Amino acid sequence: MSLAVIANPLAGRGRGKKVGEEVRAQLASKNADFEFIFTTRSREAIELAHKAAEKHEIVCALGGDGTIGEVLEGVYNTKSSLGIIPAGTGNDYARGLGIPRDYNKALETILNPRFTKMDVGLESDKVFGVLASVGFPVSVIDYVNRHRDGLLRGSPAILVATFQTIRLLPIHHVKITIDGKSFETSTIGVFLMNMPYGGGGLKFAPEARYDDGKFTILVINEISKPRLLWTLPRVYFGKHVNNPACSFYEGREVTIESDLVLPKMFDGDLRSSTPMNAKLMPKAVSVVVPK
């Protein structure tokens, strides 16, 4: 088995470099057939993964969800499988796919692989695996990115960013079209979920699966700040699903249009702006999961 590891040294505020060096040393000690590359800039992993897919059976992403999303984009439409060693802030790919967040166990999963197919989302030229969103969640990720040098990391960092973002909670008027059927609503945020988790363990869509052939779409309707603060901790356990402010839909093709131009977020990566035109591609990528 031939393996490439594409690692982001900046993931998890430097954890990616430490984990990457440990993984490289372990692979060398096992005489594995591997290539190891540290990224040097944003979105470089897409190109590196695409090139690695020409000669390796597994192309492994080592880093956070943004890095994994880039490697996913690189292996999309190739014969290589995606491997994951989580070393970032959110690690929602690992949660959604059942991959251990301990890097030693994740590496064992790569070396003793079981292959399965996962759905992916396609939006313009962007491929995503966990979620796409507009509104409130995008503001949260933007806050996290601008405070990477803070003391907190992981889920606590995202939770603090959430509470800070609530202070300036805009409401957006949007038109949403799902599989050809349209409606308009006032919302603080819309999530297109391919897996249950986002934002570092927030269980936004408990029923979503990476291989069920559809998005689970969560629309958070207009809600007061106190009510949102009361609801957010419940999201960690998926206990928000009956909240009247939360509306759930399912579909394969989703368009979001807004009165104001809103930035879009894909797997923690902020890119371009509305309108959003996303389509689910069923079982489009092979991925390594535990046996």
C-alpha positions in Angstrom: 0.0 0.0 0.0 1.4 3.4 -1.0 0.6 6.4 1.2 1.0 10.2 1.0 0.6 12.3 4.1 -0.1 16.0 3.5 0.2 17.8 6.8 -0.6 21.4 7.9 2.1 22.4 10.5 -0.1 25.4 11.6 -3.2 23.3 12.4 -4.3 23.3 16.0 -2.0 26.3 16.7 1.1 24.2 15.9 -0.2 20.8 16.9 -0.1 19.8 13.3 3.7 20.2 13.2 4.3 18.1 16.3 1.8 15.3 15.2 3.2 15.4 11.7 6.7 14.8 12.9 5.5 11.9 15.1 3.6 10.3 12.3 6.5 10.6 9.9 8.8 9.0 12.4 6.3 6.1 13.0 5.9 5.5 9.3 9.6 5.4 8.8 10.1 3.0 11.7 7.4 0.7 10.1 9.2 0.8 6.7 6.0 2.0 5.2 5.8 3.1 1.5 5.0 6.7 2.1 5.6 10.3 1.0 5.3 13.1 3.6 4.7 16.8 2.8 4.2 19.8 5.1 2.1 22.5 3.5 3.5 26.1 3.4 0.4 28.1 2.5 -3.4 28.2 2.4 -5.0 25.9 -0.2 -1.7 24.4 -1.3 -3.0 21.0 0.0 -5.5 20.9 -2.9 -2.7 20.8 -5.5 -0.5 18.6 -3.5 -3.2 16.0 -3.0 -4.2 16.0 -6.6 -0.5 15.3 -7.6 -0.1 12.7 -4.8 -3.3 10.9 -6.1 -1.4 10.1 -9.3 0.9 7.7 -7.5 -0.5 6.8 -4.1 -3.5 4.6 -3.1 -4.2 6.7 -0.1 -3.7 10.4 0.3 -3.9 11.3 4.0 -4.8 14.7 5.4 -3.1 15.6 8.7 -4.6 18.8 10.2 -7.9 20.4 10.9 -11.1 20.3 9.0 -10.0 23.0 6.6 -6.9 21.0 5.6 -9.0 17.8 5.3 -11.4 19.7 3.1 -8.6 20.8 0.8 -7.2 17.2 0.5 -10.7 16.0 -0.2 -10.9 18.5 -3.0 -7.6 17.3 -4.4 -8.6 13.6 -4.5 -12.1 14.2 -5.8 -12.4 12.5 -9.2 -9.3 10.5 -8.7 -8.8 6.8 -7.9 -7.1 7.5 -4.5 -8.8 7.2 -1.2 -8.9 9.9 1.5 -7.2 9.2 4.8 -7.6 11.4 7.9 -5.4 12.1 10.9 -7.1 14.8 12.9 -4.9 17.5 14.4 -7.0 20.7 14.3 -9.5 22.8 16.2 -12.8 21.3 15.3 -12.1 17.8 14.0 -15.6 17.3 12.8 -14.6 15.1 9.9 -13.3 12.6 12.4 -16.4 12.7 14.5 -18.7 12.3 11.5 -16.7 9.3 10.1 -16.0 7.6 13.4 -12.2 8.1 13.1 -10.3 8.2 16.4 -9.1 11.7 17.3 -6.0 10.2 18.9 -3.4 10.4 16.2 -1.8 7.1 17.0 -5.2 5.3 16.6 -6.0 7.3 13.5 -2.6 6.2 12.0 -3.5 2.6 12.8 -6.7 3.1 10.9 -4.8 4.3 7.9 -2.4 1.3 8.0 -5.2 -1.2 8.5 -7.8 0.4 6.3 -11.4 -0.3 5.6 -12.6 1.6 2.5 -16.1 3.1 2.2 -17.7 5.7 0.0 -18.8 9.1 1.2 -21.1 11.7 -0.3 -19.6 15.1 -1.0 -21.0 18.5 -1.6 -20.1 20.5 -4.8 -20.5 24.3 -5.0 -19.2 26.0 -8.0 -15.6 24.6 -8.0 -15.5 23.9 -4.3 -15.8 20.4 -2.8 -16.9 19.9 0.8 -17.5 17.0 3.1 -18.9 18.2 6.4 -21.0 21.3 5.9 -21.5 24.5 4.0 -23.2 27.5 5.7 -24.0 31.2 5.6 -24.8 33.7 8.3 -24.1 33.3 12.0 -21.8 30.2 11.8 -19.5 32.0 9.3 -19.1 34.9 11.7 -18.0 32.4 14.4 -15.3 30.8 12.2 -14.1 34.2 11.2 -13.8 35.2 14.9 -11.8 32.0 15.6 -9.5 32.6 12.7 -8.8 36.2 13.9 -8.0 35.0 17.4 -5.7 32.0 16.7 -3.1 33.3 19.1 -5.5 33.1 22.1 -5.2 30.7 25.0 -8.2 28.6 24.1 -8.3 26.0 21.4 -10.7 23.3 20.1 -14.3 23.3 21.1 -13.8 25.9 23.9 -12.3 28.4 21.4 -15.3 27.9 19.1 -17.7 28.3 22.1 -16.2 31.6 23.1 -16.3 32.8 19.5 -20.0 31.9 19.4 -20.8 33.9 22.5 -18.8 36.9 21.3 -20.5 36.7 17.9 -24.0 36.7 19.5 -23.4 40.2 20.7 -23.8 41.4 17.1 -26.4 39.0 15.8 -27.7 40.0 12.4 -30.9 38.6 10.9 -30.8 37.9 7.1 -33.7 37.6 4.7 -33.0 34.7 2.4 -34.7 32.7 -0.4 -33.9 29.0 -0.1 -34.6 26.5 -2.9 -34.4 22.8 -2.2 -34.8 20.4 -5.1 -36.7 23.0 -7.0 -39.1 24.1 -4.2 -38.5 27.7 -2.9 -39.4 29.6 0.3 -38.4 32.8 1.9 -37.5 33.3 5.6 -35.6 35.5 8.1 -32.7 33.6 9.6 -29.5 34.0 11.6 -27.9 31.0 9.8 -28.3 28.2 7.3 -26.4 24.9 7.5 -26.1 22.3 4.7 -25.0 19.2 6.7 -23.4 16.1 5.2 -22.4 14.8 8.7 -24.0 15.4 12.2 -21.3 17.7 13.6 -19.9 21.2 13.0 -18.2 23.8 15.0 -16.0 21.4 17.0 -18.6 18.9 18.2 -21.9 20.8 17.9 -24.4 18.2 16.9 -26.4 20.4 14.5 -27.9 17.5 12.5 -28.1 14.3 14.5 -29.7 12.3 11.6 -27.2 13.4 8.9 -24.9 10.7 7.5 -22.0 10.9 5.1 -23.5 8.2 2.8 -27.3 8.7 2.9 -27.4 10.6 -0.5 -28.8 13.9 0.8 -28.1 17.0 2.7 -29.7 17.7 6.0 -30.5 21.4 5.9 -30.9 23.3 9.2 -32.4 26.8 9.1 -32.2 28.8 12.4 -35.1 31.1 12.2 -35.3 34.6 13.8 -34.5 34.1 17.5 -33.7 36.4 20.4 -30.2 36.5 21.9 -31.3 35.1 25.3 -33.2 32.3 23.6 -30.2 31.5 21.4 -27.8 31.5 24.5 -30.2 29.0 26.2 -30.4 26.8 23.1 -26.7 26.6 22.1 -25.5 24.2 24.9 -28.3 21.8 24.0 -26.9 21.6 20.4 -23.9 19.6 21.7 -26.3 16.8 22.5 -28.6 17.3 19.6 -31.4 18.4 21.9 -32.4 21.4 19.8 -34.2 19.5 17.1 -37.7 20.2 18.6 -36.9 23.9 19.1 -39.4 26.0 17.1 -36.6 28.2 15.9 -34.9 25.3 14.2 -36.3 24.0 10.9 -35.0 20.9 9.2 -35.2 19.9 5.5 -33.6 17.3 3.3 -32.5 17.5 -0.3 -29.8 17.1 -2.9 -29.7 20.5 -4.6 -29.8 23.7 -2.6 -29.7 27.4 -3.6 -29.5 30.2 -1.0 -30.1 33.8 -2.2 -29.9 36.8 0.1 -30.7 40.5 0.1 -27.2 41.3 1.3 -24.0 39.7 0.0 -23.0 37.0 2.6 -19.7 35.2 2.9 -19.9 31.4 2.6 -18.1 28.8 4.7 -17.2 25.3 3.6 -15.7 22.9 6.2 -14.3 25.9 8.2 -12.9 27.6 5.0 -14.3 31.0 4.2 -14.7 31.4 0.5 -16.6 33.7 -1.9 -20.1 34.9 -1.2 -23.8 34.3 -1.9 -25.6 33.1 -3.8 -24.9 29.5 -2.8 -25.6 26.8 -5.3 -24.7 23.4 -3.8 -25.3 19.9 -5.1 -24.8 16.6 -3.3 -22.7 14.0 -5.2 -23.6 10.6 -3.8 -20.7 8.3 -2.8 -18.3 10.3 -4.8 -15.1 9.7 -2.8 -13.5 6.7 -1.2 -12.5 7.3 2.4 -10.6 5.2 5.0 -12.6 4.4 8.2 -11.9 2.0 11.1 -12.7 -1.6 10.7 
